[in-house]
């Protein structure tokens, strides 16, 4: 599963961005990109500040990308998108990356939602989409939204995941997925 990766400092963005092809994996709290033709980029997910979905309008046709901002060295940003070649790239790779990152950050976090205590999980919901659920101490599984009562960062992560998942899903039917 290939993705296109662009890294840059928030203090000095590139004038002419150049994406590199990469494979990715998540090990614990680390996101690892195996860059092609050579190289490896390892990012500590505990330093992740913000995740959003953006539209790359410089490409024809425009395509979506996941933008992740890290608090590393004054601000570090990474854009992850998919290339045009359907034999080498698959849009599902973006969702896989998004789900993997947020699963690593949210799964097992104790919170309160809907007046009940439990732990969060990122789970498949329908049509390849994912959502966040609360698994209570009694074994109930309750879908949660932004009504999570936990540390501020957890509430922010849940909101970012739900927004990103929704934006990635927009237009999938029109594009044949």
Backbone as a printed PyTorch tensor [residue, N CA C, xyz], in Angstrom:
tensor([[[  0.8580,  -1.1640,   0.0000],
         [  0.0000,   0.0000,   0.0000],
         [  0.9080,   1.2320,   0.0000]],

        [[  0.8890,   2.0060,  -1.0720],
         [  1.7320,   3.1820,  -1.2100],
         [  0.9500,   4.4580,  -0.9490]],

        [[  1.6500,   5.4450,  -0.4140],
         [  1.1080,   6.7900,  -0.2610],
         [  2.1860,   7.7660,  -0.7250]],

        [[  1.7890,   8.9920,  -1.0070],
         [  2.7300,  10.0650,  -1.3120],
         [  2.9120,  10.8860,  -0.0410]],

        [[  4.1720,  11.1860,   0.3000],
         [  4.4850,  11.8830,   1.5450],
         [  5.2940,  13.1380,   1.2460]],

        [[  4.9180,  14.2260,   1.9000],
         [  5.6670,  15.4740,   1.8330],
         [  5.8910,  15.9410,   3.2570]],

        [[  7.1420,  16.2170,   3.6160],
         [  7.4590,  16.7170,   4.9500],
         [  8.0650,  18.1070,   4.8240]],

        [[  7.7620,  18.9560,   5.8130],
         [  8.3440,  20.2930,   5.8200],
         [  8.2140,  20.9280,   7.1930]],

        [[  9.0450,  21.9240,   7.4410],
         [  8.9890,  22.6960,   8.6740],
         [  7.9100,  23.7630,   8.5270]],

        [[  7.1290,  23.9750,   9.5810],
         [  6.1240,  25.0350,   9.5350],
         [  6.7810,  26.4120,   9.4720]],

        [[  8.0380,  26.4860,   9.9260],
         [  8.7610,  27.7530,   9.8940],
         [  9.3020,  28.0800,   8.5120]],

        [[  9.4840,  27.0400,   7.6710],
         [ 10.0810,  27.2410,   6.3530],
         [  9.4550,  26.2770,   5.3380]],

        [[  8.1910,  26.5110,   4.9400],
         [  7.5650,  25.6080,   3.9690],
         [  8.2630,  25.6800,   2.6120]],

        [[  8.2550,  24.5760,   1.8670],
         [  8.9590,  24.5550,   0.5770],
         [  8.2320,  25.3810,  -0.4830]],

        [[  9.0040,  26.0220,  -1.3470],
         [  8.4190,  26.7910,  -2.4510],
         [  7.8520,  25.8480,  -3.5040]],

        [[  8.5600,  24.7440,  -3.7620],
         [  8.1290,  23.7530,  -4.7370],
         [  8.0900,  22.3850,  -4.0520]],

        [[  6.9560,  22.0300,  -3.4750],
         [  6.8840,  20.7630,  -2.7320],
         [  7.0930,  19.5550,  -3.6390]],

        [[  7.7800,  18.5720,  -3.1080],
         [  8.0320,  17.3350,  -3.8450],
         [  7.6340,  16.1440,  -2.9780]],

        [[  6.6120,  15.4420,  -3.4170],
         [  6.1450,  14.2690,  -2.6980],
         [  7.0620,  13.0880,  -2.9950]],

        [[  7.1880,  12.1950,  -2.0160],
         [  7.9410,  10.9590,  -2.2060],
         [  7.0100,   9.7890,  -1.9190]],

        [[  7.1870,   8.7190,  -2.6550],
         [  6.3840,   7.5170,  -2.4530],
         [  6.8870,   6.7990,  -1.1990]],

        [[  5.9420,   6.2570,  -0.4200],
         [  6.3200,   5.5840,   0.8130],
         [  5.2920,   4.5350,   1.1970]],

        [[  5.7500,   3.5500,   1.9250],
         [  4.8710,   2.6240,   2.6230],
         [  4.8480,   3.0790,   4.0720]],

        [[  3.8660,   2.6340,   4.8360],
         [  3.8100,   3.0640,   6.2300],
         [  3.3760,   1.9170,   7.1220]],

        [[  3.7040,   2.0750,   8.3940],
         [  3.2480,   1.1470,   9.4260],
         [  3.2350,   1.8910,  10.7550]],

        [[  2.4840,   1.3600,  11.6960],
         [  2.4220,   1.9440,  13.0270],
         [  2.8970,   0.8840,  14.0080]],

        [[  3.8870,   1.2540,  14.8010],
         [  4.4050,   0.3710,  15.8370],
         [  4.2680,   1.0880,  17.1660]],

        [[  3.3280,   0.6370,  17.9810],
         [  3.0860,   1.3060,  19.2600],
         [  2.6310,   2.7300,  19.0290]],

        [[  3.3950,   3.6790,  19.5400],
         [  3.0690,   5.1010,  19.3910],
         [  3.9690,   5.7700,  18.3550]],

        [[  4.4670,   4.9930,  17.3920],
         [  5.3340,   5.5360,  16.3510],
         [  4.7530,   5.2540,  14.9690]],

        [[  4.7320,   6.2790,  14.1350],
         [  4.3190,   6.1730,  12.7500],
         [  5.5950,   6.1370,  11.9140]],

        [[  5.7580,   5.0800,  11.1340],
         [  6.9910,   4.8740,  10.3870],
         [  6.6830,   4.8510,   8.8960]],

        [[  7.3560,   5.7320,   8.1570],
         [  7.2490,   5.7670,   6.7090],
         [  8.5370,   5.2050,   6.1270]],

        [[  8.4130,   4.2030,   5.2400],
         [  9.5470,   3.6590,   4.4900],
         [  9.5490,   4.3930,   3.1530]],

        [[ 10.4250,   5.3830,   3.0340],
         [ 10.4600,   6.2420,   1.8580],
         [ 11.1670,   5.5630,   0.6990]],

        [[ 10.7160,   5.8320,  -0.5230],
         [ 11.3330,   5.2850,  -1.7200],
         [ 12.0590,   6.3810,  -2.4640]],

        [[ 13.2020,   6.1840,  -3.0220],
         [ 13.8970,   4.9220,  -3.1860],
         [ 14.6080,   4.4500,  -1.9220]],

        [[ 14.9160,   5.3470,  -1.0060],
         [ 15.5070,   4.8920,   0.2360],
         [ 15.2170,   5.9020,   1.3310]],

        [[ 15.2520,   5.4380,   2.5490],
         [ 15.0550,   6.3200,   3.6870],
         [ 13.9230,   5.8440,   4.5730]],

        [[ 13.9420,   6.3420,   5.7810],
         [ 12.9410,   5.9720,   6.7680],
         [ 12.6470,   7.2160,   7.6120]],

        [[ 11.3800,   7.4560,   7.8780],
         [ 10.9590,   8.5780,   8.7060],
         [ 10.1140,   8.0160,   9.8310]],

        [[ 10.5460,   8.2260,  11.0760],
         [  9.8110,   7.7470,  12.2440],
         [  9.3050,   8.9520,  13.0190]],

        [[  8.0000,   8.9740,  13.2790],
         [  7.3750,  10.0830,  13.9830],
         [  6.7390,   9.5860,  15.2810]],

        [[  6.9580,  10.3280,  16.3540],
         [  6.3860,  10.0060,  17.6580],
         [  4.9710,  10.5760,  17.7040]],

        [[  3.9730,   9.7070,  17.7730],
         [  2.5790,  10.1670,  17.7430],
         [  2.1930,  10.9640,  18.9850]],

        [[  2.9660,  10.8550,  20.0660],
         [  2.6550,  11.6640,  21.2480],
         [  2.9360,  13.1410,  20.9870]],

        [[  3.6820,  13.4500,  19.9430],
         [  3.9920,  14.8450,  19.5610],
         [  2.9990,  15.3910,  18.5330]],

        [[  1.9910,  14.5880,  18.1690],
         [  0.9950,  15.0110,  17.1860],
         [  0.1140,  16.1060,  17.7810]],

        [[  0.0500,  17.2420,  17.1040],
         [ -0.7170,  18.3860,  17.5900],
         [ -2.0750,  18.5180,  16.9080]],

        [[ -2.1090,  18.2590,  15.5910],
         [ -3.3460,  18.4910,  14.8450],
         [ -3.3860,  17.6070,  13.6100]],

        [[ -4.5780,  17.1180,  13.3050],
         [ -4.8020,  16.3350,  12.0910],
         [ -5.9790,  16.9550,  11.3540]],

        [[ -5.8070,  17.1460,  10.0520],
         [ -6.9050,  17.6810,   9.2460],
         [ -6.8260,  17.1050,   7.8430]],

        [[ -7.9210,  17.2400,   7.1210],
         [ -7.9880,  16.8050,   5.7250],
         [ -7.9960,  18.0680,   4.8700]],

        [[ -7.1150,  18.0900,   3.8740],
         [ -7.0670,  19.2420,   2.9820],
         [ -7.2090,  18.7670,   1.5410]],

        [[ -7.5490,  19.6800,   0.6810],
         [ -7.6590,  19.3860,  -0.7520],
         [ -6.4310,  19.9510,  -1.4540]],

        [[ -5.7420,  19.1140,  -2.1970],
         [ -4.5720,  19.5450,  -2.9580],
         [ -5.0510,  19.9630,  -4.3420]],

        [[ -5.2430,  21.2580,  -4.5210],
         [ -5.8420,  21.7670,  -5.7550],
         [ -4.8300,  21.8940,  -6.8890]],

        [[ -3.5420,  21.7540,  -6.6070],
         [ -2.5190,  21.8430,  -7.6550],
         [ -2.4790,  20.6040,  -8.5360]],

        [[ -3.1650,  19.5460,  -8.1230],
         [ -3.1880,  18.3170,  -8.9070],
         [ -4.4500,  18.2840,  -9.7520]],

        [[ -4.3640,  17.6400, -10.9100],
         [ -5.5290,  17.4710, -11.7790],
         [ -5.8250,  15.9900, -11.9130]],

        [[ -6.9330,  15.4880, -11.4380],
         [ -7.9260,  16.2140, -10.6490],
         [ -7.4190,  16.4580,  -9.2310]],

        [[ -8.0010,  17.4390,  -8.5210],
         [ -7.5940,  17.6860,  -7.1280],
         [ -7.7890,  16.4210,  -6.2980]],

        [[ -6.9570,  16.2660,  -5.2740],
         [ -7.0780,  15.0920,  -4.4150],
         [ -6.9390,  15.4880,  -2.9640]],

        [[ -7.4240,  14.6100,  -2.0990],
         [ -7.3990,  14.8640,  -0.6640],
         [ -6.0800,  14.3900,  -0.0710]],

        [[ -5.7190,  15.0400,   1.0440],
         [ -4.5090,  14.6630,   1.7690],
         [ -4.7730,  14.7940,   3.2590]],

        [[ -4.0780,  13.9840,   4.0280],
         [ -4.1040,  14.0980,   5.4820],
         [ -2.9300,  14.9950,   5.8650]],

        [[ -3.2300,  16.0420,   6.6030],
         [ -2.1850,  16.9560,   7.0820],
         [ -2.0210,  16.7150,   8.5790]],

        [[ -0.8010,  16.3680,   8.9810],
         [ -0.5110,  16.1350,  10.3890],
         [  0.5650,  17.1220,  10.8310]],

        [[  0.2810,  17.8400,  11.9060],
         [  1.2340,  18.7900,  12.4580],
         [  1.7880,  18.2420,  13.7630]],

        [[  3.1130,  18.2740,  13.8780],
         [  3.8090,  17.7590,  15.0540],
         [  4.5410,  18.8890,  15.7560]],

        [[  4.6680,  18.7730,  17.0670],
         [  5.4250,  19.7540,  17.8490],
         [  6.8730,  19.2980,  17.9650]],

        [[  7.5480,  19.2950,  16.8480],
         [  8.9410,  18.8740,  16.7810],
         [  9.7300,  20.0190,  16.1510]],

        [[ 10.7710,  20.4770,  16.8090],
         [ 11.6670,  21.4790,  16.2270],
         [ 10.9880,  22.7380,  15.7390]],

        [[ 10.1090,  23.3150,  16.5210],
         [  9.4390,  24.5450,  16.1320],
         [  8.2230,  24.3390,  15.2580]],

        [[  7.8930,  23.1060,  14.9540],
         [  6.7250,  22.7940,  14.1360],
         [  7.1100,  22.0310,  12.8960]],

        [[  6.5530,  20.8620,  12.7470],
         [  6.8740,  19.9680,  11.6410],
         [  5.5560,  19.4960,  11.0610]],

        [[  5.4500,  19.4900,   9.7560],
         [  4.2030,  19.1060,   9.1040],
         [  4.4710,  17.9980,   8.0960]],

        [[  3.4950,  17.1160,   7.9560],
         [  3.5840,  16.0590,   6.9620],
         [  2.2440,  15.9930,   6.2360]],

        [[  2.2990,  15.9230,   4.9180],
         [  1.1080,  15.7250,   4.0940],
         [  1.1800,  14.3220,   3.5180]],

        [[  0.0710,  13.6010,   3.5880],
         [  0.0090,  12.2460,   3.0400],
         [ -1.1710,  12.1870,   2.0900]],

        [[ -0.9030,  11.7840,   0.8460],
         [ -1.9340,  11.6880,  -0.1760],
         [ -1.7000,  10.4020,  -0.9620]],

        [[ -2.5140,  10.2000,  -1.9840],
         [ -2.3120,   9.0500,  -2.8680],
         [ -2.0310,   9.5610,  -4.2700]],

        [[ -1.2480,   8.8030,  -5.0060],
         [ -0.9010,   9.1780,  -6.3700],
         [ -1.9960,   8.8340,  -7.3610]],

        [[ -1.7350,   9.1020,  -8.6350],
         [ -2.7380,   8.8950,  -9.6840],
         [ -2.8250,   7.4520, -10.1580]],

        [[ -1.7420,   6.7070, -10.0800],
         [ -1.7100,   5.3630, -10.6380],
         [ -2.5000,   4.3850,  -9.7600]],

        [[ -3.6650,   3.9040, -10.2060],
         [ -4.4760,   3.0050,  -9.3790],
         [ -3.8400,   1.6350,  -9.1660]],

        [[ -2.8020,   1.2840,  -9.9370],
         [ -2.1250,   0.0110,  -9.7230],
         [ -1.1580,   0.0910,  -8.5450]],

        [[ -0.6680,   1.2720,  -8.2440],
         [  0.2940,   1.4350,  -7.1490],
         [ -0.3240,   2.0870,  -5.9160]],

        [[ -1.4050,   2.8570,  -6.1010],
         [ -2.0020,   3.6090,  -4.9980],
         [ -3.4660,   3.2210,  -4.8260]],

        [[ -3.9460,   3.3340,  -3.6060],
         [ -5.3390,   3.0370,  -3.3020],
         [ -5.8100,   4.0650,  -2.2750]],

        [[ -6.9390,   4.7130,  -2.5350],
         [ -7.4620,   5.7270,  -1.6040],
         [ -7.7420,   5.1440,  -0.2290]],

        [[ -7.9650,   3.8420,  -0.1640],
         [ -8.2130,   3.2220,   1.1460],
         [ -6.9850,   3.3080,   2.0470]],

        [[ -5.8080,   3.5350,   1.4460],
         [ -4.5860,   3.6820,   2.2410],
         [ -4.6860,   4.8950,   3.1660]],

        [[ -5.3260,   5.9690,   2.7060],
         [ -5.4930,   7.1440,   3.5640],
         [ -6.3450,   6.8150,   4.7770]],

        [[ -7.4410,   6.0980,   4.5470],
         [ -8.3040,   5.7240,   5.6690],
         [ -7.5570,   4.7810,   6.6110]],

        [[ -6.7930,   3.8600,   6.0580],
         [ -6.0090,   2.9420,   6.8810],
         [ -5.0120,   3.7040,   7.7540]],

        [[ -4.3540,   4.7020,   7.1760],
         [ -3.4200,   5.5250,   7.9410],
         [ -4.1550,   6.2830,   9.0350]],

        [[ -5.2550,   6.9170,   8.6850],
         [ -6.0360,   7.6960,   9.6480],
         [ -6.5090,   6.8190,  10.8060]],

        [[ -7.0770,   5.6640,  10.4870],
         [ -7.5750,   4.7590,  11.5180],
         [ -6.4260,   4.2470,  12.3840]],

        [[ -5.3030,   3.9110,  11.7710],
         [ -4.1590,   3.4210,  12.5320],
         [ -3.6200,   4.4430,  13.5130]],

        [[ -3.4870,   5.6870,  13.0560],
         [ -2.9760,   6.7530,  13.9220],
         [ -3.9180,   6.9750,  15.0950]],

        [[ -5.2150,   7.1170,  14.8150],
         [ -6.1530,   7.4070,  15.8890],
         [ -6.4100,   6.1980,  16.7800]],

        [[ -6.3340,   5.0010,  16.2470],
         [ -6.4550,   3.8050,  17.0950],
         [ -5.3170,   3.7740,  18.0960]],

        [[ -4.1310,   4.0910,  17.6420],
         [ -2.9620,   4.1180,  18.5160],
         [ -3.1340,   5.1320,  19.6370]],

        [[ -3.7670,   6.2580,  19.3270],
         [ -3.9150,   7.3270,  20.3110],
         [ -5.1400,   7.1860,  21.2090]],

        [[ -6.2310,   6.5820,  20.7050],
         [ -7.4930,   6.5620,  21.4470],
         [ -7.8550,   5.2270,  22.0860]],

        [[ -7.4710,   4.1120,  21.4660],
         [ -7.9100,   2.8070,  21.9760],
         [ -7.4570,   2.5800,  23.4180]],

        [[ -8.4300,   2.2480,  24.2560],
         [ -8.1390,   1.9230,  25.6510],
         [ -8.0990,   3.1080,  26.5900]],

        [[ -8.3580,   4.3220,  26.0910],
         [ -8.3290,   5.5080,  26.9510],
         [ -9.6020,   5.5320,  27.8040]],

        [[ -9.4650,   5.6080,  29.1400],
         [-10.6540,   5.6580,  30.0020],
         [-11.2970,   7.0480,  29.9780]],

        [[-12.6110,   7.0930,  29.7250],
         [-13.3550,   8.3490,  29.6580],
         [-14.7810,   8.1270,  30.1600]],

        [[-15.5350,   9.2300,  30.2070],
         [-16.9690,   9.1800,  30.4610],
         [-17.6720,   9.7720,  29.2500]],

        [[-18.7470,   9.1380,  28.8480],
         [-19.5760,   9.6520,  27.7570],
         [-20.9950,   9.1710,  28.0060]],

        [[-21.9380,   9.9950,  27.7000],
         [-23.3480,   9.6590,  27.8760],
         [-23.6260,   9.2060,  29.3060]],

        [[-22.9150,   9.7770,  30.2730],
         [-23.1240,   9.4690,  31.6800],
         [-22.5680,   8.1310,  32.1280]],

        [[-21.7940,   7.4710,  31.2920],
         [-21.2430,   6.1540,  31.6320],
         [-19.7300,   6.1710,  31.4840]],

        [[-19.0560,   5.3530,  32.2920],
         [-17.6020,   5.2370,  32.2220],
         [-17.2130,   4.0310,  31.3880]],

        [[-16.0600,   4.1250,  30.7670],
         [-15.5590,   3.0120,  29.9760],
         [-14.2910,   3.4060,  29.2470]],

        [[-13.9720,   2.6520,  28.2010],
         [-12.7810,   2.9420,  27.4010],
         [-13.1900,   3.1530,  25.9430]],

        [[-12.3890,   3.9390,  25.2450],
         [-12.6640,   4.2430,  23.8420],
         [-12.0500,   3.1970,  22.9230]],

        [[-12.6890,   3.0080,  21.7720],
         [-12.1600,   2.1550,  20.6950],
         [-12.5630,   2.7700,  19.3720]],

        [[-11.6780,   2.6800,  18.4100],
         [-11.9920,   3.0520,  17.0270],
         [-12.3830,   1.7560,  16.3360]],

        [[-13.6100,   1.7100,  15.7930],
         [-14.1300,   0.4690,  15.2170],
         [-14.7610,   0.7240,  13.8480]],

        [[-14.8130,  -0.3340,  13.0020],
         [-15.5330,  -0.2010,  11.7270],
         [-17.0160,   0.0040,  11.9960]],

        [[-17.6360,   0.8740,  11.2010],
         [-19.0560,   1.1560,  11.3930],
         [-19.8580,   0.6250,  10.2210]],

        [[-19.6440,   1.1720,   9.0290],
         [-20.3680,   0.7330,   7.8400],
         [-19.6260,   1.1960,   6.5920]],

        [[-19.7720,   0.4530,   5.5250],
         [-19.1960,   0.8160,   4.2260],
         [-17.7270,   1.2380,   4.3030]],

        [[-16.9380,   0.5600,   5.1080],
         [-15.5240,   0.8760,   5.2310],
         [-15.2270,   2.0630,   6.1140]],

        [[-16.2570,   2.6890,   6.6520],
         [-16.0670,   3.8410,   7.5350],
         [-15.8340,   3.3630,   8.9640]],

        [[-15.2930,   4.2730,   9.7750],
         [-15.0060,   3.9510,  11.1680],
         [-15.5970,   5.0130,  12.0820]],

        [[-15.8030,   4.6390,  13.3150],
         [-16.3120,   5.5570,  14.3220],
         [-15.6490,   5.2570,  15.6520]],

        [[-16.0110,   6.0490,  16.6480],
         [-15.4730,   5.8750,  17.9940],
         [-16.6040,   5.3950,  18.8870]],

        [[-16.3310,   4.3490,  19.6680],
         [-17.3270,   3.8190,  20.5950],
         [-16.7540,   3.8030,  22.0030]],

        [[-17.6740,   3.8000,  22.9600],
         [-17.3260,   3.6410,  24.3670],
         [-17.7180,   2.2280,  24.7690]],

        [[-16.7780,   1.4830,  25.2930],
         [-17.0770,   0.1540,  25.8220],
         [-17.1320,   0.3050,  27.3390]],

        [[-18.3510,   0.1490,  27.8920],
         [-18.5390,   0.3820,  29.3190],
         [-18.0630,  -0.8170,  30.1300]],

        [[-17.9820,  -0.5970,  31.4340],
         [-17.5670,  -1.6660,  32.3390],
         [-18.5710,  -2.8220,  32.3160]],

        [[-19.8300,  -2.5410,  31.9770],
         [-20.8650,  -3.5710,  31.8970],
         [-20.8630,  -4.2670,  30.5360]],

        [[-19.9850,  -3.8530,  29.6330],
         [-19.8990,  -4.4850,  28.3220],
         [-20.7570,  -3.8430,  27.2550]],

        [[-21.4190,  -2.7360,  27.5630],
         [-22.2180,  -2.0320,  26.5620],
         [-21.2840,  -1.3530,  25.5560]],

        [[-21.7430,  -1.2600,  24.3190],
         [-20.9890,  -0.5660,  23.2810],
         [-21.8420,   0.6030,  22.8140]],

        [[-21.3630,   1.8110,  23.1060],
         [-22.1160,   3.0190,  22.7960],
         [-21.3380,   3.8980,  21.8300]],

        [[-21.9490,   4.2970,  20.7070],
         [-21.2490,   5.2260,  19.8160],
         [-21.0920,   6.5760,  20.5120]],

        [[-19.9400,   7.2040,  20.3190],
         [-19.7130,   8.5110,  20.9270],
         [-19.3710,   9.5220,  19.8530]],

        [[-19.6630,  10.7520,  20.1740],
         [-19.3100,  11.8610,  19.3020],
         [-18.3970,  12.7770,  20.0880]],

        [[-18.6680,  14.0520,  19.9940],
         [-17.8440,  15.0300,  20.6870],
         [-18.2500,  15.1840,  22.1450]],

        [[-19.1710,  14.3510,  22.6390],
         [-19.6540,  14.4530,  24.0080],
         [-18.7790,  13.6980,  25.0120]],

        [[-17.5430,  13.4010,  24.6500],
         [-16.6360,  12.6570,  25.5120],
         [-16.1530,  13.5560,  26.6390]],

        [[-16.2370,  13.0610,  27.8820],
         [-15.7050,  13.7780,  29.0330],
         [-14.4090,  13.1090,  29.4490]],

        [[-13.3310,  13.6860,  29.0520],
         [-12.0070,  13.1710,  29.3750],
         [-11.0320,  14.3170,  29.2770]],

        [[ -9.7560,  14.0110,  29.3010],
         [ -8.7680,  15.0810,  29.1350],
         [ -9.0320,  15.8450,  27.8390]],

        [[ -8.7230,  17.1430,  27.8360],
         [ -8.9780,  18.0000,  26.6780],
         [ -8.3990,  17.4590,  25.3850]],

        [[ -7.2110,  16.8480,  25.4740],
         [ -6.5760,  16.3270,  24.2660],
         [ -7.3870,  15.1600,  23.6910]],

        [[ -7.9910,  14.3460,  24.5410],
         [ -8.7790,  13.2070,  24.0710],
         [-10.0210,  13.7000,  23.3380]],

        [[-10.7030,  14.6770,  23.9060],
         [-11.8900,  15.2400,  23.2540],
         [-11.5120,  15.8220,  21.8900]],

        [[-10.3760,  16.5130,  21.8240],
         [ -9.8870,  17.0930,  20.5750],
         [ -9.5650,  16.0020,  19.5570]],

        [[ -8.9360,  14.9170,  20.0060],
         [ -8.6060,  13.8140,  19.1040],
         [ -9.8600,  13.1540,  18.5410]],

        [[-10.8660,  12.9480,  19.3830],
         [-12.1230,  12.3450,  18.9210],
         [-12.7570,  13.2470,  17.8680]],

        [[-12.8040,  14.5410,  18.1250],
         [-13.3920,  15.4910,  17.1750],
         [-12.6170,  15.4840,  15.8530]],

        [[-11.2830,  15.5240,  15.9320],
         [-10.4680,  15.5150,  14.7110],
         [-10.6670,  14.2340,  13.9130]],

        [[-10.7520,  13.0920,  14.6080],
         [-10.9520,  11.8310,  13.8970],
         [-12.3010,  11.8190,  13.1930]],

        [[-13.3570,  12.2010,  13.8940],
         [-14.6960,  12.1770,  13.2930],
         [-14.7900,  13.1300,  12.1030]],

        [[-14.1710,  14.3220,  12.2120],
         [-14.1710,  15.2690,  11.0980],
         [-13.3780,  14.7190,   9.9150]],

        [[-12.1980,  14.1850,  10.1930],
         [-11.3470,  13.6490,   9.1250],
         [-12.0160,  12.4610,   8.4370]],

        [[-12.6130,  11.5730,   9.1990],
         [-13.2970,  10.4090,   8.6320],
         [-14.4380,  10.8680,   7.7280]],

        [[-15.1760,  11.8650,   8.1680],
         [-16.2800,  12.3960,   7.3690],
         [-15.7710,  13.0330,   6.0700]],

        [[-14.7130,  13.8260,   6.1580],
         [-14.1730,  14.4890,   4.9670],
         [-13.5560,  13.4980,   3.9870]],

        [[-12.9160,  12.4490,   4.4900],
         [-12.3680,  11.4290,   3.5920],
         [-13.4780,  10.6840,   2.8650]],

        [[-14.6260,  10.5520,   3.5160],
         [-15.7500,   9.8140,   2.9280],
         [-16.4940,  10.6080,   1.8670]],

        [[-16.3780,  11.9400,   1.9010],
         [-17.0890,  12.7710,   0.9240],
         [-16.6480,  12.4280,  -0.4870]],

        [[-17.6180,  12.2200,  -1.3460],
         [-17.3240,  12.0060,  -2.7550],
         [-16.8600,  10.6060,  -3.1200]],

        [[-16.8400,   9.6740,  -2.1610],
         [-16.3600,   8.3290,  -2.4880],
         [-17.2520,   7.6360,  -3.4930]],

        [[-18.5670,   7.8340,  -3.3880],
         [-19.4680,   7.1700,  -4.3210],
         [-19.2490,   7.6700,  -5.7410]],

        [[-18.9680,   8.9820,  -5.8870],
         [-18.7460,   9.5480,  -7.2090],
         [-17.4740,   9.0130,  -7.8320]],

        [[-16.4980,   8.6370,  -6.9880],
         [-15.2160,   8.1830,  -7.5130],
         [-15.1380,   6.6750,  -7.6210]],

        [[-16.2300,   5.9910,  -7.3380],
         [-16.2810,   4.5660,  -7.5530],
         [-15.8140,   3.7050,  -6.4010]],

        [[-15.7080,   4.2600,  -5.1980],
         [-15.2810,   3.4340,  -4.0650],
         [-16.4500,   3.0630,  -3.2040]]])
